[in-house]
């Protein structure tokens, strides 16, 4: 979600008329980093909760078969998680 917002504002910034004074490149990067970090802090916990709920439902529905499949496959990031 935040990637779409970041890309939108980058495109809007490039297509806007030149201003007499504009934000410095360092300030723009700082703003980009802070908004991205804030959005990550907001949405990541909700996403982790969704993963836990989905895993619990799959465990109830499929039991040992799901547990075996889970041991052999990666959840999100191959090799890490």
NUZA-6412 format. One record per residue (C-alpha): residue number from 1; residue in one letter; x, y, z. Coordinates in steps of 0.001 Angstrom, whole numbers, always signed. Layout:
N
<num: NUM; residu: A; east: X; north: Y; up: Z> .
...
//
This chain:
81
<num: 1; residu: X; east: +0; north: +0; up: +0> .
<num: 2; residu: X; east: +2633; north: +2511; up: +999> .
<num: 3; residu: X; east: +4611; north: +1741; up: -2161> .
<num: 4; residu: X; east: +1675; north: +2936; up: -4257> .
<num: 5; residu: X; east: +1450; north: +6158; up: -2244> .
<num: 6; residu: X; east: +5203; north: +6766; up: -2505> .
<num: 7; residu: X; east: +5183; north: +6181; up: -6270> .
<num: 8; residu: X; east: +2135; north: +8420; up: -6722> .
<num: 9; residu: X; east: +3780; north: +11328; up: -4913> .
<num: 10; residu: X; east: +7031; north: +10835; up: -6812> .
<num: 11; residu: X; east: +5175; north: +11005; up: -10143> .
<num: 12; residu: X; east: +3132; north: +14002; up: -8975> .
<num: 13; residu: X; east: +6306; north: +15784; up: -7887> .
<num: 14; residu: X; east: +7953; north: +15258; up: -11262> .
<num: 15; residu: X; east: +4933; north: +16458; up: -13240> .
<num: 16; residu: X; east: +4311; north: +19563; up: -11119> .
<num: 17; residu: X; east: +5310; north: +23017; up: -12276> .
<num: 18; residu: X; east: +8698; north: +24191; up: -11001> .
<num: 19; residu: X; east: +8454; north: +26127; up: -7755> .
<num: 20; residu: X; east: +10478; north: +29164; up: -6767> .
<num: 21; residu: X; east: +11729; north: +27214; up: -3756> .
<num: 22; residu: X; east: +11403; north: +23488; up: -3347> .
<num: 23; residu: X; east: +12230; north: +20836; up: -821> .
<num: 24; residu: X; east: +15844; north: +19692; up: -849> .
<num: 25; residu: X; east: +16658; north: +16188; up: -2043> .
<num: 26; residu: X; east: +17859; north: +15198; up: +1466> .
<num: 27; residu: X; east: +14622; north: +16471; up: +3008> .
<num: 28; residu: X; east: +12595; north: +14563; up: +421> .
<num: 29; residu: X; east: +14458; north: +11303; up: +1181> .
<num: 30; residu: X; east: +14030; north: +11862; up: +4915> .
<num: 31; residu: X; east: +10294; north: +12390; up: +4409> .
<num: 32; residu: X; east: +10084; north: +9261; up: +2235> .
<num: 33; residu: X; east: +11910; north: +7197; up: +4861> .
<num: 34; residu: X; east: +9812; north: +8460; up: +7774> .
<num: 35; residu: X; east: +6465; north: +7949; up: +6030> .
<num: 36; residu: X; east: +7481; north: +4483; up: +4869> .
<num: 37; residu: X; east: +8637; north: +3520; up: +8369> .
<num: 38; residu: X; east: +5432; north: +4875; up: +9923> .
<num: 39; residu: X; east: +3275; north: +2913; up: +7504> .
<num: 40; residu: X; east: +5317; north: -220; up: +8151> .
<num: 41; residu: X; east: +4837; north: +175; up: +11911> .
<num: 42; residu: X; east: +1091; north: +547; up: +11393> .
<num: 43; residu: X; east: +431; north: -2252; up: +8911> .
<num: 44; residu: X; east: +3025; north: -4912; up: +9823> .
<num: 45; residu: X; east: +1446; north: -5906; up: +13181> .
<num: 46; residu: X; east: -1952; north: -6275; up: +11499> .
<num: 47; residu: X; east: -397; north: -8437; up: +8793> .
<num: 48; residu: X; east: +1317; north: -10659; up: +11397> .
<num: 49; residu: X; east: -2015; north: -11084; up: +13208> .
<num: 50; residu: X; east: -3672; north: -12119; up: +9949> .
<num: 51; residu: X; east: -931; north: -14690; up: +9344> .
<num: 52; residu: X; east: -1396; north: -16189; up: +12828> .
<num: 53; residu: X; east: -5183; north: -16406; up: +12425> .
<num: 54; residu: X; east: -4887; north: -17976; up: +8993> .
<num: 55; residu: X; east: -2347; north: -20534; up: +10210> .
<num: 56; residu: X; east: -4631; north: -21481; up: +13131> .
<num: 57; residu: X; east: -7574; north: -21960; up: +10746> .
<num: 58; residu: X; east: -5482; north: -24084; up: +8389> .
<num: 59; residu: X; east: -4265; north: -26180; up: +11316> .
<num: 60; residu: X; east: -7880; north: -26778; up: +12423> .
<num: 61; residu: X; east: -9013; north: -27619; up: +8906> .
<num: 62; residu: X; east: -6132; north: -29857; up: +7783> .
<num: 63; residu: X; east: -4360; north: -30954; up: +10986> .
<num: 64; residu: X; east: -1288; north: -33160; up: +10538> .
<num: 65; residu: X; east: -1326; north: -32820; up: +6754> .
<num: 66; residu: X; east: -909; north: -29044; up: +7047> .
<num: 67; residu: X; east: +1757; north: -29421; up: +9739> .
<num: 68; residu: X; east: +3790; north: -31699; up: +7430> .
<num: 69; residu: X; east: +3412; north: -29321; up: +4497> .
<num: 70; residu: X; east: +4462; north: -26392; up: +6690> .
<num: 71; residu: X; east: +7742; north: -28116; up: +7580> .
<num: 72; residu: X; east: +8644; north: -28452; up: +3896> .
<num: 73; residu: X; east: +7631; north: -25011; up: +2597> .
<num: 74; residu: X; east: +8500; north: -21420; up: +3507> .
<num: 75; residu: X; east: +5875; north: -18957; up: +4659> .
<num: 76; residu: X; east: +6990; north: -15523; up: +3422> .
<num: 77; residu: X; east: +10718; north: -15203; up: +2769> .
<num: 78; residu: X; east: +12474; north: -18348; up: +1493> .
<num: 79; residu: X; east: +15321; north: -19235; up: +3823> .
<num: 80; residu: X; east: +14271; north: -16775; up: +6511> .
<num: 81; residu: X; east: +10645; north: -17133; up: +7516> .
//
